[in-house]
Amino acid sequence: MSLSIARFTTALLLCATALGAQDTTHAARRDTVVSAARAPRVEYTPKVSRADTLRGSFTTPARRWWDVTFYDLHVAVRPADSSVAGWNRITYRVVGSAPLGADLQIDLMEPLLLDSVVLEGRTLPLRHEGAAHFAALPAPQRVGTHATVVAYYHGRPRVAVNPPWQGGITWTADSLGRPWIVTTDQGMGASVWWPNKDTQADEPDSQRVALTVPDPSVDVSNGRLRSTRHNAGGTTTYEWFVANPINNYAIAIAAGHYAHYSDVYHGLRGDLTLDYWPLDYHLDAARRQWPQSRSMLQCFEGWFGPYPWYEDGYKLIEVPNTGMEHQSAVSYGNWYRNGYRLRDGSGTGLGLTWDFIIVHESAHEWFGNNITAKDNADMWVHESFANYAEGLYTECLWGKDAGARYIIGNRRGIRNDRPIIPPYDVNDQGSGDMYPKGGEMLHTIRQIVDDDSTWRDILRGLNRTFWHKTVMGHEVEDYISRRAGRNLKPVFDEYLRTTMVPAFEYRLRGDTLEYRWADVVPGFDMPVKATLDWPALAWLHPTTSWQRTRVRLPNASDFRLDPNFYVVARPIDSPPSR
């Protein structure tokens, strides 16, 4: 579905001045993409240790028998010595066998210290194995019952070296020298700063976050602010409550000298509160830039369905890094300018007409926060869809052709260095191609579906079917195949599980086109559009065997494939094999 440009007048006015910033070298850069697309298959062998398995697997004996239902996190943040101290009350449901002496695994990364774990007033024996800590149960636990343990901890957490990509806590100051403290931990894991069951496969049904920070800093976290308590000693405790399931890496601290203003968006599920938290001296800049969040919400509700967190609201919070998709509390550090810190990864200039961080990170509210991958190996479910959402937002603003040009332009960032999906159960992430190549894959599948109403229904259906759920990537693949009415598994295998790009090999002999697929997985069956009767595009159904068809072209050079398909056109000089 293409949403009317008239519905985005406000965003157009905000963005119009950037339209002239076109990249004149785009054609040359696309030539480079062809070379990258021909990169050979790369075998990737990750290093796997027991620590990787303890962190990455959600089916280990000390994790699989219990399901988190509520986290009650209380943390005091102490910038004077870069330390934290507190406790997390973890309520869980017993879902599997838990006999006497069974272990309950709680994760907390060194150098933080897990002081004790208490169950019903009894301190449990602890065994430590790196970041994994095993509390021995004092009695069997019956399936279906609930229990609560409290994990007490303290220490100086890892400092974020390169946030948000390499996370931890950032202890910094704003331009006036005032303390500014934020957390980032996607991939690394939330246990870098608080004790929890550190797997994306198990989300609490709700969560309380009570953060104590020195005055006059203000803490902004996820969900709704329930209370503010001023303490002796010059600190304040801010209690935030998340009413919905939330992945643990989305829980965040943002403590600084913030201003605050609010708005309301009238969306698909009624009134959605919008809360904005810029640093106090950036209030005017935020009021100019952040209205783009309204057109973003309108566009994405049109394509993906209702914003998933009406009960918890939508927030933008300024941070000293580029930004992160913290659920209901999207962090923002894009200098109050369009593009991605003044850059456009597509090279088309279209990416300079809107704010990358607002659009990309907010897209994760649907793909990443609403639909969460159980295993980091399936991070494409988060990043491929968010990358693709950038093109959809461009389409909402400027029309379908512009959206396609933006997405196609992103191909220049594809490396084909290793597969997007790495091994499971070891907390590994695949190639960064999960962003541009994954987005290209989804754009290609849209062409295969060949009906925008159906494609919109698929995207909305994903968010409806997996509403507030954790998934394995194959569940998303199967759903798209089923709703598209064709087996797309070979397509997913090709783009996600290999470094190959489908090569359309062809030879023109007068008015005869000979063609086939090469560099593809077994059983690859993907149609493609090409110029058979110039200048119109028509469907071809290549296989790995040579086929022939008649063409009507003024010149051989007029043959082309539809650029909306992420494939390589490869002319063959020698005759095809018989």
URGI-V982465 format. One record per residue. RES is the residue in one small letter. PSI is psi in whole degrees, -180 to 180 (none if undefined). Layout:
res	psi
RES	PSI
RES	PSI
//
This chain:
res	psi
m	136
s	116
l	147
s	134
i	-31
a	-25
r	-6
f	32
t	-42
t	-46
a	-35
l	-41
l	-36
l	-30
c	-15
a	-32
t	-17
a	-2
l	-29
g	-6
a	67
q	149
d	108
t	-11
t	13
h	-42
a	-42
a	-39
r	-34
r	-30
d	-38
t	-35
v	-38
v	-43
s	-43
a	-36
a	-23
r	8
a	142
p	165
r	136
v	128
e	127
y	120
t	104
p	158
k	129
v	126
s	172
r	-36
a	-38
d	-42
t	-43
l	-35
r	-40
g	-22
s	135
f	9
t	15
t	155
p	-33
a	1
r	-34
r	-19
w	-8
w	146
d	122
v	133
t	-26
f	134
y	134
d	91
l	128
h	119
v	133
a	127
v	127
r	90
p	-20
a	-37
d	17
s	44
s	165
v	158
a	143
g	-155
w	157
n	117
r	117
i	114
t	134
y	162
r	136
v	120
v	-1
g	-178
s	128
a	77
p	173
l	130
g	-6
a	152
d	147
l	119
q	124
i	134
d	135
l	122
m	141
e	149
p	10
l	149
l	127
l	109
d	-44
s	160
v	124
v	129
l	115
e	47
g	1
r	125
t	125
l	146
p	139
l	140
r	130
h	134
e	84
g	-126
a	-8
a	132
h	131
f	117
a	125
a	129
l	137
p	-12
a	156
p	152
q	135
r	136
v	134
g	-15
t	165
h	150
a	167
t	130
v	152
v	124
a	119
y	141
y	167
h	171
g	-171
r	104
p	164
r	139
v	135
a	118
v	-41
n	66
p	149
p	0
w	-36
q	108
g	-172
g	-150
i	135
t	117
w	103
t	-168
a	152
d	-176
s	-11
l	8
g	13
r	146
p	141
w	116
i	125
v	160
t	148
t	133
d	16
q	138
g	-58
m	-47
g	142
a	-23
s	1
v	-20
w	-8
w	148
p	133
n	180
k	96
d	72
t	140
q	-12
a	-17
d	104
e	141
p	154
d	-25
s	172
q	142
r	140
v	112
a	109
l	129
t	124
v	156
p	144
d	149
p	21
s	151
v	133
d	134
v	122
s	-161
n	154
g	-147
r	142
l	115
r	-36
s	157
t	123
r	121
h	129
n	159
a	149
g	5
g	37
t	163
t	139
t	124
y	119
e	116
w	146
f	130
v	119
a	-6
n	166
p	145
i	136
n	147
n	-31
y	-11
a	-18
i	132
a	153
i	136
a	102
a	121
g	-167
h	81
y	145
a	168
h	135
y	162
s	163
d	175
v	134
y	128
h	99
g	-163
l	-24
r	22
g	-146
d	125
l	123
t	137
l	121
d	131
y	131
w	79
p	161
l	148
d	-36
y	1
h	15
l	-45
d	-40
a	-40
a	-41
r	-28
r	-42
q	-39
w	-10
p	-16
q	-22
s	-28
r	-46
s	-32
m	-49
l	-42
q	-44
c	-50
f	-31
e	-33
g	-39
w	-37
f	-12
g	-175
p	143
y	133
p	-6
w	48
y	-37
e	-29
d	-11
g	179
y	131
k	148
l	132
i	125
e	137
v	165
p	-4
n	-176
t	-36
g	167
m	155
e	44
h	123
q	127
s	9
a	58
v	126
s	148
y	128
g	49
n	23
w	16
y	42
r	159
n	170
g	-168
y	92
r	53
l	10
r	156
d	106
g	-20
s	-19
g	9
t	-15
g	-19
l	-33
g	-9
l	5
t	2
w	165
d	112
f	-46
i	-42
i	-45
v	-54
h	-51
e	-34
s	-29
a	-27
h	-15
e	-30
w	-50
f	99
g	-46
n	-50
n	-56
i	111
t	130
a	132
k	-35
d	139
n	-21
a	-25
d	29
m	-15
w	-29
v	-31
h	-56
e	-35
s	-42
f	-37
a	-39
n	-45
y	-35
a	-30
e	-43
g	-37
l	-38
y	-40
t	-40
e	-41
c	-36
l	-46
w	-1
g	167
k	-42
d	-40
a	-42
g	-41
a	-41
r	-39
y	-48
i	-46
i	-37
g	-29
n	-11
r	-25
r	-14
g	0
i	132
r	-28
n	45
d	-35
r	165
p	153
i	-34
i	115
p	-171
p	150
y	166
d	15
v	18
n	45
d	148
q	144
g	-161
s	149
g	-8
d	-10
m	-23
y	-77
p	-42
k	-38
g	-39
g	-40
e	-39
m	-47
l	-39
h	-39
t	-43
i	-35
r	-39
q	-39
i	-43
v	-41
d	29
d	109
d	-28
s	-43
t	-42
w	-43
r	-42
d	-35
i	-47
l	-42
r	-37
g	-35
l	-47
n	-27
r	-45
t	-40
f	33
w	119
h	36
k	160
t	145
v	161
m	150
g	-35
h	-25
e	-39
v	-44
e	-47
d	-40
y	-46
i	-43
s	-46
r	-45
r	-26
a	-17
g	22
r	156
n	106
l	8
k	-45
p	-32
v	-48
f	-43
d	-43
e	-50
y	-30
l	-30
r	2
t	171
t	8
m	160
v	133
p	129
a	118
f	98
e	136
y	161
r	132
l	124
r	92
g	-119
d	19
t	130
l	125
e	136
y	159
r	169
w	142
a	166
d	48
v	161
v	158
p	138
g	11
f	126
d	87
m	123
p	162
v	154
k	144
a	164
t	104
l	-38
d	90
w	136
p	10
a	154
l	142
a	159
w	139
l	152
h	74
p	155
t	-170
t	-1
s	150
w	137
q	167
r	150
t	161
r	146
v	157
r	97
l	137
p	-40
n	155
a	-32
s	-10
d	-8
f	134
r	157
l	152
d	119
p	-11
n	-11
f	128
y	85
v	168
v	129
a	122
r	101
p	140
i	126
d	-36
s	156
p	147
p	152
s	148
r	none
//
